[in-house]
Amino acid sequence: MTDTYEEVHAKRYEQSLLWIAPLADKAERILDVGGESPFTEILRKRWPGKITPYYGGDLRSGFLIRDCALIICTEILEHVEDCEHEGIQSEWKGTGVHNVLASCWMSLQPGGHLFITTPNPCSITAIHHALTLAPPMIYPPHVRELTPYQLDEMVRAVGFEILRRETLDVWRNAISMREHAQIAKFIAQENYPAELRGEDVFCLATKADKEHN
């Protein structure tokens, strides 16, 4: 029996709520970027009246929804194509992701926060996929999965200050505990970086309030 989307993502929802709850409790306006999802409904029930209607257009075109205290951008960036994407594209430039992040920055109040989750192609799970001759990604249909350091660079490029960034195993439905332990042991034995190997990147950033710095 196949698990539902909600069941597969239950741990991600749980961890996301832990990250945003202190901010969401105080925020007057929260923007959930992207389309309707099961997580959107969880947010509405937890913080009724605070969730601004999601932005459902082409995010690459940019958007401006003013006076948001908190913007939630979960499992969105990996789906965003470049703005120039028409026909054959010789290289990935990240322009679509840049526009999404820049729009979030412009939509936030000074001192506001952006919360991002996105799959990690440096994870042990992605390495397992590569070793079994599958695409080295968490989910192959994604347009582009960003490494933690790539995400850091793109978030900072539009003006955000990163407050916290981690990677967490939130699915582990594609790899056994034994396989996970074997790859982790190899990484340690060969002195590769052991950090940032979780399946999903969690990032909390702020739009610095320069008037109060």
C-alpha positions as CSV (number, residue, x, y, z in Angstrom):
1,M,0.0,0.0,0.0
2,T,1.4,3.4,-1.1
3,D,1.7,6.1,1.5
4,T,-0.2,9.3,0.8
5,Y,1.6,12.6,0.2
6,E,0.6,13.8,3.7
7,E,2.0,10.6,5.3
8,V,5.3,10.8,3.3
9,H,5.7,14.5,4.3
10,A,4.4,14.3,7.9
11,K,7.9,14.7,9.5
12,R,8.7,17.6,7.2
13,Y,5.5,19.3,8.3
14,E,6.2,18.6,11.9
15,Q,9.8,20.0,11.7
16,S,8.6,23.0,9.7
17,L,6.1,24.0,12.3
18,L,8.7,23.8,15.0
19,W,10.9,26.2,13.0
20,I,8.2,28.8,12.3
21,A,5.9,28.6,15.3
22,P,7.6,31.4,17.4
23,L,7.5,33.7,14.4
24,A,4.1,32.8,13.1
25,D,2.5,33.3,16.6
26,K,3.6,36.9,16.5
27,A,3.2,37.6,12.8
28,E,0.1,39.5,11.6
29,R,0.5,38.5,7.9
30,I,2.0,35.2,6.6
31,L,2.5,34.5,3.0
32,D,2.6,30.9,1.8
33,V,4.3,31.0,-1.6
34,G,3.3,28.7,-4.4
35,G,0.1,26.7,-4.7
36,E,-2.4,25.1,-2.4
37,S,-0.9,22.2,-0.5
38,P,-1.8,20.0,2.5
39,F,0.7,22.2,4.5
40,T,-1.3,25.3,3.5
41,E,-4.4,23.8,5.2
42,I,-2.3,23.0,8.3
43,L,-1.1,26.6,8.5
44,R,-4.7,27.9,8.2
45,K,-5.9,25.8,11.0
46,R,-2.9,26.6,13.2
47,W,-3.0,30.4,12.5
48,P,-6.5,31.3,11.3
49,G,-6.9,34.6,9.6
50,K,-3.1,35.1,9.2
51,I,-2.4,33.3,6.0
52,T,-2.4,35.5,3.0
53,P,-3.9,33.8,-0.1
54,Y,-1.1,32.0,-1.9
55,Y,0.4,33.4,-5.1
56,G,-0.6,31.0,-7.9
57,G,0.9,32.6,-11.0
58,D,4.3,32.1,-12.7
59,L,6.6,32.8,-9.8
60,R,9.5,33.6,-12.2
61,S,7.6,36.7,-13.3
62,G,8.0,38.1,-9.8
63,F,5.4,39.3,-7.3
64,L,4.9,41.9,-4.6
65,I,2.6,41.2,-1.7
66,R,3.4,44.0,0.8
67,D,3.8,44.0,4.5
68,C,4.4,40.3,5.1
69,A,6.0,39.5,8.5
70,L,6.7,35.8,7.5
71,I,7.0,34.2,4.1
72,I,6.9,30.4,3.9
73,C,8.5,28.9,0.8
74,T,8.5,25.1,1.3
75,E,9.3,22.7,-1.5
76,I,9.0,25.4,-4.2
77,L,12.5,26.4,-5.4
78,E,13.3,23.0,-6.9
79,H,10.4,23.4,-9.3
80,V,11.4,26.8,-10.7
81,E,12.8,27.0,-14.2
82,D,15.0,29.7,-15.5
83,C,13.3,32.8,-16.9
84,E,15.0,32.1,-20.2
85,H,13.7,28.6,-20.4
86,E,12.2,28.2,-23.9
87,G,13.3,25.2,-26.0
88,I,16.9,24.1,-25.6
89,Q,18.8,25.7,-22.7
90,S,22.6,25.4,-22.7
91,E,23.1,26.1,-19.0
92,W,21.2,26.6,-15.8
93,K,21.4,30.2,-14.6
94,G,19.1,30.3,-11.6
95,T,17.3,33.4,-12.8
96,G,13.9,32.0,-11.9
97,V,14.9,31.1,-8.4
98,H,16.6,34.5,-8.0
99,N,13.3,36.2,-9.0
100,V,11.3,34.2,-6.4
101,L,13.8,35.0,-3.6
102,A,14.0,38.7,-4.7
103,S,10.2,38.9,-4.7
104,C,10.1,37.4,-1.2
105,W,12.6,40.0,0.0
106,M,10.6,42.9,-1.5
107,S,7.3,41.5,0.0
108,L,8.7,41.3,3.6
109,Q,8.6,44.0,6.2
110,P,12.0,45.1,7.5
111,G,12.8,42.6,10.2
112,G,10.5,40.0,8.5
113,H,11.5,36.4,8.0
114,L,11.7,33.9,5.1
115,F,11.5,30.2,5.8
116,I,12.6,27.8,3.0
117,T,12.7,24.0,2.7
118,T,14.0,22.4,-0.5
119,P,15.5,18.9,-1.3
120,N,19.2,18.4,-0.8
121,P,21.1,16.7,-3.7
122,C,24.2,16.3,-1.4
123,S,22.2,14.0,1.0
124,I,23.0,10.4,1.8
125,T,19.7,9.5,0.1
126,A,20.8,11.3,-3.1
127,I,24.2,9.6,-2.9
128,H,22.4,6.2,-2.6
129,H,20.4,7.0,-5.7
130,A,23.6,7.7,-7.6
131,L,25.3,4.5,-6.4
132,T,22.3,2.5,-7.7
133,L,22.5,4.3,-11.1
134,A,19.5,6.5,-10.5
135,P,19.6,10.3,-10.9
136,P,21.6,11.8,-8.0
137,M,18.6,13.7,-6.7
138,I,15.9,13.3,-4.1
139,Y,13.2,13.3,-6.7
140,P,14.2,13.2,-10.4
141,P,11.3,15.2,-11.9
142,H,12.5,18.3,-10.1
143,V,13.9,21.0,-12.3
144,R,16.9,21.7,-10.1
145,E,17.8,20.7,-6.5
146,L,20.0,23.2,-4.8
147,T,22.9,22.2,-2.5
148,P,23.0,23.9,0.9
149,Y,25.9,26.2,-0.1
150,Q,24.1,27.1,-3.4
151,L,21.0,28.0,-1.5
152,D,23.1,30.1,1.0
153,E,24.6,32.0,-1.9
154,M,21.3,32.7,-3.6
155,V,19.5,33.8,-0.5
156,R,22.3,36.2,0.5
157,A,22.5,37.6,-3.1
158,V,19.1,39.2,-2.8
159,G,19.9,40.8,0.6
160,F,18.8,38.2,3.2
161,E,20.8,37.4,6.3
162,I,20.7,33.7,7.2
163,L,19.8,33.1,10.8
164,R,19.8,29.3,10.8
165,R,20.4,26.6,8.1
166,E,20.4,22.8,8.6
167,T,19.7,19.7,6.7
168,L,17.3,17.1,8.1
169,D,16.2,13.6,7.1
170,V,12.5,14.0,6.7
171,W,11.5,11.2,4.3
172,R,13.9,8.2,4.4
173,N,11.3,6.3,2.4
174,A,13.7,5.5,-0.4
175,I,16.7,4.1,1.5
176,S,17.0,1.5,4.3
177,M,18.7,2.1,7.7
178,R,21.4,-0.3,6.7
179,E,22.1,1.5,3.4
180,H,22.1,4.8,5.1
181,A,24.6,3.6,7.7
182,Q,26.9,2.1,5.1
183,I,27.1,5.4,3.1
184,A,27.6,7.4,6.3
185,K,30.5,5.1,7.3
186,F,32.1,5.5,3.9
187,I,31.9,9.3,4.1
188,A,33.5,9.2,7.6
189,Q,36.3,6.7,6.6
190,E,37.2,8.7,3.5
191,N,37.1,12.0,5.4
192,Y,34.5,13.6,3.2
193,P,32.4,16.3,4.9
194,A,29.8,14.5,7.1
195,E,27.7,17.6,7.8
196,L,24.8,18.7,5.6
197,R,23.8,15.2,4.5
198,G,20.1,15.3,5.4
199,E,17.5,15.0,2.8
200,D,16.0,18.5,3.0
201,V,17.6,21.9,3.5
202,F,15.8,24.0,6.1
203,C,16.7,27.7,6.0
204,L,15.5,30.7,8.1
205,A,16.6,34.1,6.9
206,T,15.7,37.7,7.8
207,K,15.3,41.0,5.9
208,A,17.5,43.1,8.2
209,D,15.8,46.1,9.7
210,K,18.6,48.6,9.0
211,E,16.9,51.4,10.8
212,H,17.2,49.5,14.1
213,N,20.7,48.0,13.5
